[in-house]
Amino acid sequence: MANTFNTPDKPVNITLSIGLIESWLDCTFELLYSQSDIALYRAKNNGRNQVIILDKFKSNSDISGKKTSLNKR
């Protein structure tokens, strides 16, 4: 579900998907980047307008995480 914002020219539909991860001191940038990418695509694939938070290392085949909806209430 997209949120509609009125602009001077026309209405614009916007969705927002966010992927967050937990970091630790000895983690590499590449690992942080790949894990946040997994979380982002999980949010997009679950219907958009939500935040997915991965709280520990997940592989591509195990991308469970916490979900927070961003839809209007």
Contacts in CASP RR format, 6 or more apart in sequence:
PFRMAT RR
TARGET T0000
AUTHOR 0000-0000-0000
METHOD contacts of the structure
MODEL  1
MANTFNTPDKPVNITLSIGLIESWLDCTFELLYSQSDIALYRAKNNGRNQ
VIILDKFKSNSDISGKKTSLNKR
1 15 0 8 1.000
1 48 0 8 1.000
1 49 0 8 1.000
1 71 0 8 1.000
2 13 0 8 1.000
2 14 0 8 1.000
2 15 0 8 1.000
2 48 0 8 1.000
2 49 0 8 1.000
3 13 0 8 1.000
3 14 0 8 1.000
3 15 0 8 1.000
3 49 0 8 1.000
3 72 0 8 1.000
4 11 0 8 1.000
4 12 0 8 1.000
4 13 0 8 1.000
4 14 0 8 1.000
5 11 0 8 1.000
5 12 0 8 1.000
5 14 0 8 1.000
6 12 0 8 1.000
15 48 0 8 1.000
15 49 0 8 1.000
16 48 0 8 1.000
16 49 0 8 1.000
16 70 0 8 1.000
17 40 0 8 1.000
17 43 0 8 1.000
17 44 0 8 1.000
17 47 0 8 1.000
17 48 0 8 1.000
17 49 0 8 1.000
17 50 0 8 1.000
17 51 0 8 1.000
17 52 0 8 1.000
18 40 0 8 1.000
18 43 0 8 1.000
18 50 0 8 1.000
18 51 0 8 1.000
18 52 0 8 1.000
18 70 0 8 1.000
19 36 0 8 1.000
19 39 0 8 1.000
19 40 0 8 1.000
19 42 0 8 1.000
19 43 0 8 1.000
19 51 0 8 1.000
19 52 0 8 1.000
19 53 0 8 1.000
19 54 0 8 1.000
20 36 0 8 1.000
20 39 0 8 1.000
20 51 0 8 1.000
20 52 0 8 1.000
20 53 0 8 1.000
20 54 0 8 1.000
21 32 0 8 1.000
21 35 0 8 1.000
21 36 0 8 1.000
21 39 0 8 1.000
21 53 0 8 1.000
21 54 0 8 1.000
22 53 0 8 1.000
22 54 0 8 1.000
22 55 0 8 1.000
22 56 0 8 1.000
23 32 0 8 1.000
31 57 0 8 1.000
35 54 0 8 1.000
35 57 0 8 1.000
35 58 0 8 1.000
36 54 0 8 1.000
38 54 0 8 1.000
38 58 0 8 1.000
38 60 0 8 1.000
38 63 0 8 1.000
39 52 0 8 1.000
39 53 0 8 1.000
39 54 0 8 1.000
39 63 0 8 1.000
39 65 0 8 1.000
40 52 0 8 1.000
42 52 0 8 1.000
42 63 0 8 1.000
42 65 0 8 1.000
43 50 0 8 1.000
43 51 0 8 1.000
43 52 0 8 1.000
43 67 0 8 1.000
46 52 0 8 1.000
46 67 0 8 1.000
49 69 0 8 1.000
49 70 0 8 1.000
49 71 0 8 1.000
50 67 0 8 1.000
50 68 0 8 1.000
50 69 0 8 1.000
50 70 0 8 1.000
50 71 0 8 1.000
51 67 0 8 1.000
51 68 0 8 1.000
51 70 0 8 1.000
52 65 0 8 1.000
52 66 0 8 1.000
52 67 0 8 1.000
52 68 0 8 1.000
53 65 0 8 1.000
53 66 0 8 1.000
53 68 0 8 1.000
54 63 0 8 1.000
54 65 0 8 1.000
55 65 0 8 1.000
55 66 0 8 1.000
58 64 0 8 1.000
58 65 0 8 1.000
END
